[in-house]
Amino acid sequence: MIIADKTTPRIRSHPLELIPLFRRWPSSPARNIAYTAIWSSLIGLGLTVTQEMFGRSDMSFGRMLFYTTVISNLIGFLVHGALHFIERHVPREKAVLFRSVQLLAVGMACVAGIPVGNALLQGRNPLFFFQGGKVMTVLLAFGMLTAVLIVLVLAAGERRMRREADAARQQEQIAAAGRLVAEARLRALQAQIEPHFLYNTLANVVGLIDSQPAKARRMLERFIDYLRASLSASRAEHATLQGELELARAYLDVLGVRLEGRLRWRFEIAPGIDRLLIAPMLLQPLVENAVMHGIEPKLEGGDIVLRAHPDGGLLCIDVCDTGLGLRMLPPRPGGGVGLSNLRERLHQLYGPAASLRLIENPAGGVSARLQLPLLEPCTTIPTP
């Protein structure tokens, strides 16, 4: 049937939608008219077959099918129009009144449809059916029985739609809760990263102030840049790839001063993708993991290369290091927690569209491969 208004929630389905196949197409006036014709024609076919099996008629099957289908469609479209009118003008909140008016309207449509249909097909006066008490009784009984069945079918469809709407709302609430959990884990991750990084950095600055003041100044300046970028990321729902890269650069610059020649790094970024939107704090755990578990434990240090490029509908980011690798990696307290939290965040934020894999490099070290859905570029750069 036709919904009451395009701006109101859809609360009434067509009887054909009880069959799952017919739920594949969204509701529209044209679709509902087509469904009414199909539904009425199926009823006409059923009545014709029943009459052929149990009734007595001088008509051929084809002629009877034609007559029954025409009358059934006439009744069907009368019901279709009546229900559409009721949906617009009778308040659904008054349930008893609403259902009573539906029963009355559908019953009247059925009672009127048969005489009008016969008048059109056979030229018979429609009032003929209202002259005899027996014929009138049969018509009224048929009309009320049909009205009850149709209203029951509509009520069943409305209950199904309410269940689906409730399930959809529940899924939305679960997804929203999942996003809140993911963001809470982000805050927890930042709370774990920043004190450790803060204490080590400040201790290094204090140690360098007297002997190497220029290096201490450089380290402190880049640490301030890191804190500024980290604060901006913690308050934003979305970040740009450029912003995440700046955060990673500041982090690596600070560590580069501390590790000196043991840490070498470079970025290889495809042109034109720096303004793509991504969730904040996705690169930082990967870079930190490469330094802490790859470069720092290795006596001679190593290189970190961060690559980013589009691949079809995905943004591919690789953080590669030449550190110890997965097999030589010594156990550390809390090892793997950051990547586990990151995987959970990816699942909550992007679902199956995002992935994170660790790949051991043949020449040594590990590559963390992050794949994200390509989002629209940001037109303005977020300010801290």
FENDA-V706463 format. One record per residue. PHI is phi in degrees with one decimal (* if undefined). PSI is psi in whole degrees, 0 to 359 (none if undefined). Layout:
PHI & PSI
PHI & PSI
//
This chain:
* & 178
-94.7 & 136
-71.3 & 159
-70.5 & 320
-159.9 & 146
-69.7 & 340
-92.6 & 351
-102.2 & 155
-61.9 & 144
-76.3 & 117
-122.7 & 5
-136.5 & 132
-104.7 & 169
-85.7 & 145
-53.0 & 328
-64.6 & 339
-72.3 & 354
-64.3 & 337
-91.0 & 120
-53.4 & 326
-56.4 & 322
-83.7 & 2
-89.0 & 357
-72.4 & 337
-104.8 & 132
-66.7 & 152
-66.6 & 138
-159.4 & 159
-56.2 & 317
-65.5 & 318
-64.4 & 319
-67.6 & 325
-65.6 & 317
-63.0 & 319
-64.4 & 322
-63.8 & 320
-64.6 & 318
-65.2 & 313
-60.7 & 313
-66.2 & 322
-66.7 & 323
-65.3 & 320
-63.6 & 317
-60.5 & 319
-63.5 & 317
-62.2 & 317
-65.5 & 322
-65.0 & 315
-62.8 & 319
-62.9 & 316
-62.7 & 321
-65.9 & 324
-80.5 & 323
-119.1 & 347
-101.6 & 180
-124.9 & 123
-150.3 & 145
-84.2 & 351
-76.5 & 150
-72.6 & 162
-60.6 & 317
-64.4 & 318
-68.1 & 319
-65.1 & 321
-62.0 & 319
-62.3 & 311
-61.0 & 313
-65.8 & 321
-66.9 & 318
-62.2 & 312
-66.2 & 320
-63.3 & 319
-69.1 & 323
-60.8 & 314
-63.3 & 317
-59.9 & 318
-77.6 & 332
-63.6 & 317
-64.2 & 315
-53.6 & 310
-66.3 & 321
-64.3 & 316
-66.0 & 322
-64.0 & 318
-64.1 & 316
-62.9 & 319
-59.9 & 327
-84.8 & 331
-118.7 & 350
-111.8 & 125
-65.5 & 125
-69.0 & 336
-60.7 & 330
-87.5 & 84
-60.2 & 315
-64.0 & 314
-63.1 & 317
-61.2 & 311
-68.0 & 324
-64.6 & 317
-65.9 & 322
-60.6 & 312
-59.1 & 314
-64.1 & 316
-66.6 & 317
-66.6 & 319
-62.0 & 316
-65.3 & 323
-62.9 & 320
-68.5 & 318
-65.6 & 322
-79.6 & 331
-65.6 & 320
-67.2 & 310
-62.1 & 319
-66.5 & 320
-63.3 & 316
-66.3 & 325
-63.7 & 320
-70.5 & 321
-84.4 & 323
-115.4 & 355
73.2 & 16
-84.0 & 145
-64.6 & 124
-59.5 & 331
-68.8 & 348
-57.3 & 323
-74.8 & 347
-104.4 & 6
-86.2 & 318
-90.5 & 137
-64.4 & 323
-66.7 & 314
-64.1 & 320
-63.7 & 320
-63.5 & 317
-62.5 & 317
-61.8 & 315
-64.9 & 319
-63.1 & 316
-62.4 & 317
-64.0 & 315
-70.4 & 321
-62.3 & 315
-63.7 & 319
-62.0 & 316
-62.1 & 315
-62.9 & 315
-64.7 & 316
-64.3 & 322
-63.3 & 319
-64.6 & 317
-62.8 & 318
-63.3 & 321
-63.8 & 319
-64.3 & 321
-67.3 & 322
-63.8 & 319
-62.5 & 317
-66.7 & 323
-65.0 & 319
-62.4 & 317
-64.2 & 320
-65.9 & 319
-63.8 & 319
-64.9 & 320
-65.0 & 319
-63.7 & 320
-63.9 & 319
-64.3 & 321
-63.2 & 319
-65.4 & 320
-64.1 & 317
-63.7 & 320
-64.7 & 318
-63.1 & 322
-62.8 & 319
-65.0 & 321
-64.2 & 319
-63.2 & 317
-62.1 & 318
-69.9 & 325
-63.3 & 322
-67.6 & 326
-61.4 & 315
-63.1 & 320
-64.7 & 321
-62.8 & 317
-64.6 & 322
-64.7 & 329
-76.7 & 321
-72.8 & 312
-68.3 & 317
-61.3 & 315
-60.4 & 312
-66.8 & 321
-61.8 & 309
-63.5 & 315
-62.9 & 318
-66.0 & 313
-64.1 & 323
-63.3 & 320
-67.0 & 321
-61.7 & 314
-59.4 & 319
-68.9 & 336
-97.1 & 346
-58.2 & 316
-80.5 & 317
-83.9 & 321
-136.9 & 73
-61.6 & 326
-65.3 & 319
-68.6 & 321
-63.2 & 318
-63.4 & 315
-59.3 & 315
-63.9 & 318
-68.5 & 320
-61.8 & 315
-70.0 & 330
-68.4 & 322
-63.5 & 318
-60.0 & 319
-63.4 & 314
-63.3 & 321
-63.7 & 314
-66.8 & 322
-66.4 & 319
-64.0 & 318
-62.4 & 318
-66.0 & 324
-69.4 & 338
-98.5 & 352
-101.2 & 144
-77.5 & 325
-127.7 & 153
-129.3 & 165
-96.5 & 158
-59.5 & 323
-60.6 & 316
-63.5 & 319
-67.1 & 324
-67.9 & 322
-63.8 & 321
-62.3 & 316
-65.9 & 322
-62.9 & 314
-62.3 & 318
-61.8 & 313
-69.3 & 327
-63.2 & 316
-62.0 & 312
-68.0 & 330
-62.6 & 324
-66.9 & 319
-72.3 & 316
-86.4 & 351
53.0 & 235
-75.0 & 357
-78.1 & 344
-121.8 & 119
-124.0 & 140
-149.5 & 157
-156.6 & 157
-113.3 & 138
-124.3 & 94
-111.5 & 128
-62.5 & 143
-66.3 & 145
84.4 & 9
-115.5 & 4
-68.3 & 340
-96.5 & 6
-64.5 & 143
-84.3 & 136
-141.0 & 166
-70.1 & 147
-70.0 & 155
61.2 & 38
-93.2 & 325
-82.0 & 325
-55.1 & 312
-62.1 & 327
-69.7 & 318
-66.7 & 316
-62.3 & 320
-63.0 & 320
-64.6 & 321
-72.8 & 308
-68.1 & 319
-100.2 & 347
-111.4 & 304
-84.9 & 311
-58.3 & 316
-71.1 & 346
-88.9 & 126
-55.9 & 314
-87.3 & 1
73.3 & 208
173.8 & 190
-110.1 & 149
-123.6 & 128
-122.6 & 125
-108.7 & 118
-115.3 & 143
-143.1 & 132
-159.8 & 152
-77.8 & 146
-141.0 & 96
66.7 & 237
-97.3 & 17
-121.0 & 153
-101.8 & 117
-102.3 & 127
-126.3 & 124
-115.1 & 129
-112.9 & 105
-109.4 & 137
-128.9 & 160
-109.1 & 36
-80.6 & 211
-70.9 & 332
88.5 & 171
-67.7 & 322
-72.4 & 324
-90.7 & 1
-69.8 & 121
-74.2 & 148
-66.2 & 141
-131.7 & 148
-59.9 & 130
77.0 & 8
-61.5 & 135
90.4 & 346
-67.3 & 318
-61.4 & 315
-68.8 & 324
-63.0 & 316
-63.5 & 321
-64.7 & 317
-61.7 & 320
-66.6 & 321
-62.7 & 317
-60.0 & 318
-64.8 & 318
-70.3 & 324
-84.5 & 322
-121.8 & 349
67.6 & 212
-71.4 & 355
-73.6 & 344
-115.1 & 154
-151.8 & 158
-138.4 & 126
-129.8 & 145
-105.0 & 126
-124.3 & 126
-78.1 & 129
-76.7 & 139
-59.0 & 325
-87.4 & 3
113.5 & 149
90.0 & 186
-134.1 & 145
-113.9 & 125
-97.8 & 115
-105.0 & 116
-108.8 & 127
-121.8 & 125
-127.7 & 153
-63.0 & 142
-75.1 & 118
-102.2 & 163
-62.6 & 143
-62.8 & 148
-79.2 & 137
-86.2 & 341
-131.2 & 149
-85.9 & 124
-59.8 & 140
-96.0 & 147
-61.7 & none
//
